[in-house]
């Protein structure tokens, strides 16, 4: 296995563990009852009105931001490098988190989170494609190749 791939795999594994810790394995974070929110963005709007822009942006951008590394790193490790595969895998991981939160009373399982997480995955994938093009151009410049 190439050294870069091993490093990428370690970074991805560490990232997954951090996301699971923050979303599921956090200590002292239990609800008395299961909470499920399937109404799009109603809680985010309520938070915007009641808690302000800062808390809204923390939650909104946080859900997107936590999944950008997923969309960036997965195509580097997978033989399947398509946007559809990456987003489907990001969706599945996010659905696992939301379902686990619901089952174990570890947070509010929200459709918003699922959508924003998949959006973050797509942004990460776009950044991966941009980085791939830049890296390819740098390699071509270094070798003098026009192909």
C-alpha positions in Angstrom: 0.0 0.0 0.0 1.4 3.4 -0.9 2.5 5.7 1.9 0.1 8.4 0.8 -2.8 5.9 0.9 -1.9 4.7 4.4 -1.8 8.3 5.6 -5.1 9.1 4.0 -6.7 6.0 5.5 -5.4 6.9 8.9 -6.7 10.5 8.6 -10.1 9.2 7.3 -10.4 6.7 10.2 -9.5 9.4 12.7 -12.0 11.7 11.2 -14.8 9.1 11.3 -14.0 8.4 15.0 -14.2 12.2 15.8 -17.6 12.5 14.0 -18.9 9.5 15.9 -17.6 10.8 19.2 -19.2 14.3 18.6 -22.5 12.9 17.4 -23.1 9.6 19.2 -20.5 8.8 21.9 -20.5 12.1 23.7 -20.8 11.8 27.4 -23.6 13.3 29.5 -25.8 14.0 26.5 -29.1 12.1 26.8 -32.6 13.1 26.1 -35.5 11.7 28.2 -37.3 10.6 25.1 -36.5 10.0 21.5 -36.7 13.0 19.3 -37.4 13.0 15.6 -37.7 16.1 13.4 -38.9 15.5 9.9 -40.0 19.1 9.2 -37.5 20.8 7.0 -35.5 23.6 8.7 -38.2 24.5 11.2 -35.8 24.0 14.1 -33.1 26.0 12.4 -35.6 28.9 11.8 -36.6 28.7 15.4 -33.0 28.8 16.5 -32.3 31.7 14.2 -35.2 33.7 15.7 -34.6 32.8 19.4 -30.9 32.1 19.8 -29.5 34.4 17.0 -27.4 34.3 14.0 -24.3 32.9 15.7 -26.0 29.7 17.0 -27.9 29.3 13.7 -24.6 29.5 11.7 -22.9 27.1 14.2 -25.5 24.5 13.6 -26.1 25.1 9.9 -22.5 25.4 8.8 -21.4 22.8 11.4 -23.6 20.1 9.8 -22.2 21.0 6.4 -18.6 21.4 7.6 -18.4 18.1 9.5 -19.1 16.2 6.2 -16.8 18.1 3.9 -13.8 15.9 4.9 -16.0 12.8 4.1 -16.6 14.0 0.6 -12.9 14.9 0.1 -11.3 11.8 1.6 -13.6 9.0 0.5 -12.8 9.3 -3.3 -9.1 9.3 -2.4 -9.5 5.9 -0.8 -12.2 4.3 -2.9 -12.0 2.7 -6.3 -15.3 4.2 -7.0 -14.7 7.9 -7.3 -18.0 9.2 -8.6 -20.1 12.0 -7.1 -23.1 9.7 -6.8 -21.2 7.0 -4.9 -19.6 9.5 -2.6 -22.9 11.2 -1.9 -24.7 7.9 -1.4 -22.0 6.8 1.1 -22.2 10.2 2.9 -26.0 9.8 3.0 -25.7 6.3 4.5 -23.1 7.4 7.1 -25.3 10.4 8.1 -28.4 8.2 8.2 -26.6 5.8 10.5 -25.7 8.7 12.8 -29.2 10.1 12.9 -30.8 6.6 13.4 -28.3 5.8 16.2 -29.0 9.2 17.9 -32.7 8.4 17.8 -32.4 4.8 19.1 -30.0 5.6 21.9 -31.5 9.0 22.9 -28.3 10.8 21.9 -29.7 13.8 20.1 -32.5 14.9 17.8 -32.7 12.8 14.7 -33.3 15.5 12.0 -34.0 15.4 8.3 -32.2 18.8 8.2 -29.0 17.2 9.4 -29.2 14.5 6.8 -29.6 17.1 4.0 -26.9 19.4 5.3 -24.5 16.5 5.8 -25.0 15.3 2.2 -24.5 18.9 1.0 -21.2 18.9 3.0 -20.3 15.6 1.3 -20.9 17.1 -2.1 -18.8 20.2 -1.3 -16.0 18.0 -0.1 -16.2 16.0 -3.3 -16.1 19.2 -5.4 -13.0 20.3 -3.4 -11.5 16.8 -4.1 -12.1 17.3 -7.8 -10.5 20.8 -7.7 -7.5 19.5 -5.8 -7.2 16.6 -8.2 -7.1 19.1 -11.2 -4.6 21.4 -9.5 -2.3 18.4 -8.6 -2.5 17.1 -12.2 -1.7 20.5 -13.6 1.3 20.8 -11.2 2.5 17.4 -12.3 2.2 18.4 -15.9 4.1 21.6 -15.3 6.9 19.8 -13.5 7.4 17.3 -16.3 6.8 19.6 -19.2 4.1 17.3 -20.6 1.1 18.7 -22.5 -1.1 15.6 -22.1 
